[in-house]
Amino acid sequence: MRSFLKAAMVAGLMVFSLAAFSNEAQAEPVVASWYGPGFEGALTASGEPFNPYAYTAAHPYLPFGTQLQVCYQGCVVVTVNDRGPFVGGRGLDLSQAAAQAIGLTGPGVAVVDAQVVGQQPYAATY
């Protein structure tokens, strides 16, 4: 069962990445969680201090500066500035503010729709 879940997760991430970089990217379902308490000020993988009140996200491999529209009960645009999540089966970690904006803080983990909507040249703001 574990190997099936791993294979499903890898396949899902591959589909998400292909859709994310195509010209006609469509929203793809991804398992998302959020983080914030206890990490404020810690350096993200991009070198920027983590701000739980900014609309940011951690993704395993999308380039820093990638902008994703993430929808659950509402929608928000986040900027990828960190790597993660580091829990199996999850493909996206949202900052606390982004999770609150879409109603994800209650359940903590849920399937969201995510779509690449832009790419900014990434320059950390620290």
SVG drawing of the C-alpha trace seen along z (x, -y; Angstrom):
<svg xmlns="http://www.w3.org/2000/svg" viewBox="-15 -43 35 45">
<polyline fill="none" stroke="black" stroke-width="0.4" points="0.0,0.0 2.8,-2.4 4.5,-1.9 1.2,-2.5 0.8,-5.8 4.4,-6.8 3.8,-6.0 0.5,-7.9 2.2,-10.9 5.0,-10.9 2.6,-10.6 0.5,-13.5 3.5,-15.7 4.6,-14.9 1.1,-15.8 1.1,-19.0 4.6,-20.0 3.7,-19.4 0.5,-21.4 2.3,-24.1 4.7,-24.8 2.4,-24.4 1.0,-27.5 -2.5,-26.4 -2.0,-25.4 -5.1,-24.3 -5.7,-24.0 -4.6,-20.6 -5.6,-19.0 -2.8,-18.8 -2.6,-17.9 -1.7,-21.0 -1.0,-21.8 0.2,-25.0 3.0,-26.1 3.7,-29.2 3.8,-28.9 7.4,-28.4 9.0,-29.2 8.7,-33.0 12.1,-34.5 13.7,-31.1 15.4,-31.2 13.5,-29.6 15.3,-27.6 15.5,-30.8 17.4,-32.5 14.5,-34.8 13.3,-34.9 9.9,-33.1 7.0,-35.5 3.8,-33.6 1.8,-36.7 3.0,-36.9 1.3,-34.9 4.1,-32.4 4.4,-28.6 6.9,-25.8 7.0,-23.5 9.4,-20.6 10.8,-21.8 9.0,-24.8 11.4,-27.7 11.5,-30.4 9.3,-33.3 6.7,-31.0 3.2,-32.4 0.4,-29.9 -3.2,-30.5 -4.4,-28.2 -8.1,-27.6 -10.0,-25.8 -12.9,-27.6 -11.5,-30.8 -8.5,-31.6 -5.2,-33.3 -2.0,-33.9 1.1,-32.8 4.8,-33.0 7.0,-30.0 10.0,-30.9 10.7,-27.6 11.1,-23.9 8.8,-21.3 6.5,-19.9 8.5,-17.2 5.5,-15.0 4.8,-12.2 1.7,-12.6 1.7,-16.4 2.7,-18.6 2.4,-22.2 2.9,-23.9 1.2,-27.3 2.1,-30.1 -0.4,-30.7 -1.8,-33.8 -2.4,-32.1 -4.0,-29.1 -6.3,-31.4 -7.3,-33.3 -8.6,-30.2 -10.1,-28.5 -7.4,-25.8 -6.3,-26.4 -9.3,-24.5 -8.7,-21.2 -5.0,-21.7 -4.5,-19.4 -6.8,-19.2 -6.9,-18.8 -6.7,-22.2 -6.6,-23.4 -3.3,-24.9 -2.4,-26.6 0.7,-28.5 -0.3,-32.0 3.1,-33.7 6.7,-33.9 8.6,-36.8 12.3,-37.2 13.0,-36.1 14.9,-38.4 14.6,-37.7 13.3,-40.7 15.5,-40.4"/>
</svg>
